[in-house]
Amino acid sequence: MIVMAGLLGHSAHANDTMAVLGAGGLSFTRTDQISMVEEDLYISPSKVEVNYLFRNMSDRNLSTIVAFPMPRIGGSSDFMAGVPDTEKDNFMDFTVEQDGHAIAPQLQQRALVQGIDFTEEVKRQGIPLMPLSEATTKAIAALSPDVIKDWQVKGLIVDVNASEEFGGEPQYVATWELDTVYFWETVFPADRDVKVKHTYKPSLGGTTAMVFVQNGQPTDTFEEYEEKYCIDDAFMKVATRLEKNQAANAGPYYFEQWLSYILTTGSNWFGAIEKFRLTVDKGSEKNYVSFCGEGLKKSGPTTFVMEATDFYPEKDLDILLLVPSSQ
């Protein structure tokens, strides 16, 4: 089941965007010379693939920096994410090609707490920037008591054993958000179309249960979910039935997975996206999915397609999956 109301009207990985390297790091700019003619986006729990067609409308070659921002990771000791490989910089196996030729992108990463940049402070202490890695947790444990205290005050770390319920030795984990941007310099030839392709393994957020429904009723988080994922009555009926069945041991236990994709950076190119195609693959026929959009067509047992012309993204894509634990 899927709901796709509002993606076009109002408008989780991201669109290419023009960028410049400023003193504060990578920032994004707009262009009135290069348009995004086509975007074909495929997104599933195991793979994201994006194929673009860009057009340089000027009469000269344009050299520019192109950036690809990833969804932020971390930010809470309760954060759950299926990051493909937390122990390497390219933790989502991101790849990029232009006109069939592989490009080696550069990587910018920042450690943020409530929007405040602590990247240099984290680096000074020799701590990896990936908050979810085992290497980061081990390095934090070796910090001096003064730094530990200071970082707790700043919200960089938290002691997950601080509660009397657990007791024992302190166990500190990182609670900053990792902001990641891949970028590369390229040339768009004059009056010519350029094909760009990205692939990566998405980071899956999630919970150990369905948190928007309890005992057959919407919870305090329902309004947020309703707006973010466009949950409708039909989807709520399914969620209520699943919850009732699992409470009676009459069905599998369902939990949530979240996928996000940053669409709004596509508006940094000139004009609307002339041809836009979105394919969402829920991964399994046992899964249920809800997200915002219009013009939905079921294209396979697990896939749904939306196509649009002159598409102007004003909202990012957020996808809610209900997944059985036995899967």
C-alpha positions in Angstrom: 0.0 0.0 0.0 1.2 3.5 -0.8 0.0 7.1 -0.6 1.4 9.7 -3.0 -0.6 12.9 -2.4 1.2 16.2 -2.5 4.7 15.7 -3.8 4.0 17.8 -6.8 1.7 20.2 -5.1 4.0 20.9 -2.2 7.0 20.1 -4.1 16.0 10.3 2.8 20.2 10.7 -0.5 19.8 14.1 -3.0 19.7 15.9 -6.2 22.8 17.3 -7.8 23.2 21.0 -7.1 25.6 23.7 -8.3 28.1 24.6 -5.6 31.0 26.8 -4.6 33.7 26.2 -2.1 33.5 29.1 0.4 35.4 29.8 3.6 32.8 28.0 5.7 32.9 24.8 3.5 30.8 23.8 0.6 27.8 26.0 -0.2 25.3 25.8 -3.0 24.5 28.3 -5.7 21.9 28.7 -8.4 22.6 28.7 -12.1 20.7 30.2 -15.1 22.9 28.5 -17.7 22.5 24.7 -17.0 19.2 23.0 -16.8 18.2 19.5 -15.5 16.4 18.1 -18.5 15.6 14.7 -17.1 15.8 12.9 -13.7 15.1 9.2 -13.3 15.2 8.3 -9.6 15.0 4.7 -8.3 14.9 4.3 -4.6 14.7 1.1 -2.5 15.8 -0.1 0.9 19.0 -1.6 -0.6 19.8 0.7 -3.5 19.4 4.2 -4.9 20.2 4.9 -8.5 19.7 8.3 -10.2 20.2 9.1 -13.8 20.2 12.7 -14.9 20.4 14.6 -18.3 21.8 18.1 -18.0 22.0 20.7 -20.7 24.4 23.7 -21.0 22.3 26.3 -22.7 25.1 28.8 -23.1 27.6 29.2 -26.0 30.7 28.4 -24.0 32.0 25.5 -21.8 31.1 25.9 -18.2 33.5 24.6 -15.5 31.8 24.2 -12.1 31.6 22.3 -8.9 28.7 19.8 -8.5 27.7 18.6 -5.1 25.6 15.8 -3.8 24.4 16.1 -0.1 23.5 13.0 1.8 21.0 12.8 4.6 22.4 13.5 8.0 23.3 10.5 10.2 23.2 10.4 14.0 22.1 13.1 16.4 20.8 10.9 19.2 21.8 7.9 21.3 18.4 6.4 20.2 19.2 6.8 16.5 18.8 3.6 14.5 20.2 3.4 11.0 21.3 0.6 8.8 24.4 2.4 7.5 26.1 0.0 5.1 29.7 0.4 6.4 30.3 2.7 9.4 34.1 2.0 9.4 35.0 3.7 6.1 34.6 7.2 4.7 32.5 6.2 1.7 30.1 4.5 4.1 27.3 4.3 1.5 29.4 3.1 -1.5 28.6 6.3 -3.4 29.6 6.2 -7.1 29.3 8.8 -9.9 29.7 8.7 -13.6 29.6 11.4 -16.3 28.9 10.3 -19.8 29.8 6.8 -18.8 33.2 7.7 -17.3 33.7 7.2 -13.5 34.5 10.2 -11.4 36.3 10.1 -8.0 34.4 12.7 -5.9 35.8 14.5 -2.9 34.2 14.3 0.5 33.2 17.0 2.9 32.0 15.9 6.4 30.9 18.0 9.4 30.0 17.1 13.0 27.0 19.2 14.0 25.1 19.7 17.3 21.9 21.7 16.9 23.4 23.2 13.8 26.7 24.2 15.5 29.8 23.0 13.7 32.2 21.1 16.0 34.1 19.4 13.2 37.5 20.8 14.0 37.1 20.2 17.8 36.3 16.5 17.1 39.2 16.2 14.7 41.6 17.8 17.2 40.9 15.0 19.7 41.6 12.4 17.0 38.0 11.2 17.0 36.5 9.8 13.7 33.6 11.9 12.4 31.3 8.9 11.8 29.2 8.9 15.1 28.0 5.3 14.7 31.4 3.6 14.2 33.0 1.3 16.7 36.2 3.2 16.2 34.5 6.4 17.3 33.1 4.9 20.5 36.5 3.4 21.4 38.2 6.8 20.8 35.7 8.7 22.9 36.3 6.2 25.8 40.0 7.2 25.8 39.3 10.9 26.1 40.4 12.8 29.3 37.8 13.4 32.0 37.9 17.1 31.4 37.1 16.6 27.7 34.4 14.1 28.5 32.7 16.6 30.8 33.0 19.4 28.3 31.6 17.3 25.5 28.7 16.2 27.6 27.8 19.9 28.3 28.1 20.7 24.5 25.9 17.7 23.6 28.6 15.9 21.6 28.3 12.7 23.7 26.0 11.1 26.2 26.5 8.3 28.8 24.1 5.6 27.9 24.7 3.9 31.3 23.9 7.0 33.3 20.5 5.9 34.3 20.2 4.1 37.7 18.3 1.4 35.8 21.5 0.3 34.1 24.3 1.4 36.4 27.8 0.1 35.8 30.7 1.8 34.2 30.0 4.9 32.0 29.6 4.2 28.3 29.9 7.3 26.1 28.5 7.5 22.6 28.6 10.2 20.0 25.4 12.3 19.6 26.5 14.7 16.9 24.9 14.6 13.4 27.2 13.8 10.5 26.7 16.1 7.6 28.1 14.6 4.4 28.5 16.1 0.9 30.3 14.5 -2.1 31.5 17.1 -4.6 33.5 17.2 -7.8 34.6 19.7 -10.4 33.4 19.1 -14.0 32.9 20.8 -17.3 29.5 21.1 -19.1 30.3 21.5 -22.8 28.6 24.3 -24.7 25.2 23.5 -26.2 25.4 19.9 -25.3 23.6 17.4 -23.1 25.5 15.6 -20.4 24.5 12.3 -18.7 25.3 11.9 -15.0 24.6 8.7 -12.9 24.8 8.1 -9.2 24.4 4.9 -7.2 24.7 4.3 -3.4 23.4 2.1 -0.6 20.9 4.1 1.4 21.0 4.6 5.2 17.8 3.2 6.8 16.4 4.9 9.9 13.9 3.0 11.9 12.3 2.0 15.2 11.7 -1.3 16.9 7.9 -0.9 16.6 5.2 1.2 15.0 5.2 4.4 17.0 2.4 6.3 15.2 -0.3 3.8 16.3 -0.9 2.2 19.7 -3.9 0.1 20.8 -5.6 0.9 17.5 -5.4 4.7 18.1 -3.1 7.4 16.7 -0.3 8.4 19.1 1.2 11.8 19.7 3.5 11.4 16.7 0.7 10.7 14.3 0.3 14.3 13.0 4.0 14.5 12.3 3.8 11.2 10.4 0.7 12.2 8.6 2.3 15.3 7.2 5.7 13.8 6.5 4.6 10.5 4.9 1.0 11.4 3.8 -0.6 8.6 5.9 -4.2 8.2 5.0 -7.2 6.2 6.5 -6.4 3.1 4.4 -2.8 3.0 5.6 -3.9 3.5 9.2 -6.4 0.6 8.9 -3.6 -1.6 7.7 -1.3 -0.5 10.6 -4.1 -1.0 13.1 -4.8 -4.5 11.8 -1.1 -5.5 11.9 -0.8 -4.2 15.4 -3.9 -6.1 16.5 -2.6 -9.4 14.9 0.8 -9.2 16.5 -0.7 -8.5 19.9 -2.7 -11.6 19.6 0.3 -13.6 18.2 -1.7 -14.0 15.0 0.8 -12.4 12.7 4.4 -11.2 12.4 5.8 -8.2 14.4 6.1 -5.1 12.2 8.5 -2.3 12.7 9.3 1.0 10.9 12.0 1.8 8.4 12.6 5.3 7.0 14.1 6.3 3.7 14.8 9.9 2.7 16.0 11.7 -0.5 16.8 15.4 -0.8 14.8 16.5 -3.9 14.8 20.3 -3.2 18.4 20.9 -4.4 17.1 20.2 -7.9 15.6 23.7 -7.9 19.1 25.1 -8.0 19.4 24.3 -11.7 17.7 26.6 -14.2 14.0 26.2 -14.5 11.9 23.1 -13.8 13.0 19.5 -14.4 11.5 18.9 -17.8 11.0 15.2 -17.3 10.9 13.6 -13.9 10.4 9.9 -13.1 10.3 8.4 -9.6 10.3 4.6 -8.9 9.9 3.5 -5.3 10.6 -0.1 -4.6 9.3 -1.3 -1.2 11.6 -4.3 -1.3 9.2 -7.1 -0.5 5.6 -7.8 -1.1 5.2 -8.3 2.7 6.2 -4.6 3.3 3.8 -1.6 3.4 4.8 1.8 2.3 3.5 5.4 2.4 4.9 8.6 1.1 3.8 11.9 -0.5 3.2 12.3 -4.3 0.8 12.4 -7.2 0.1 10.4 -10.3 1.0 7.0 -8.9 1.1 3.9 -11.0 1.8 0.4 -9.7 4.5 -1.0 -12.0 5.3 -4.3 -10.4 4.8 -6.5 -7.3 6.9 -4.1 -5.1 7.3 -1.0 -7.3 5.4 2.2 -7.8 6.1 4.9 -10.4 5.3 8.6 -10.7 6.1 10.6 -13.8 5.8 14.4 -14.2 6.8 17.1 -16.6 8.1 20.6 -15.7 8.6 19.3 -12.1 9.7 21.8 -9.6 10.7 20.1 -6.3 9.6 22.1 -3.2 9.7 19.2 -0.7 12.1 16.4 0.0 11.0 12.8 -0.3 10.4 10.8 2.9 9.3 7.2 2.7 7.8 5.1 5.6 8.1 1.3 5.4 6.3 -1.2 7.6 8.5 -4.3 7.7 7.9 -7.7 9.3 10.6 -8.8 11.7 10.6 -12.3 10.2 11.6 -11.0 6.8 
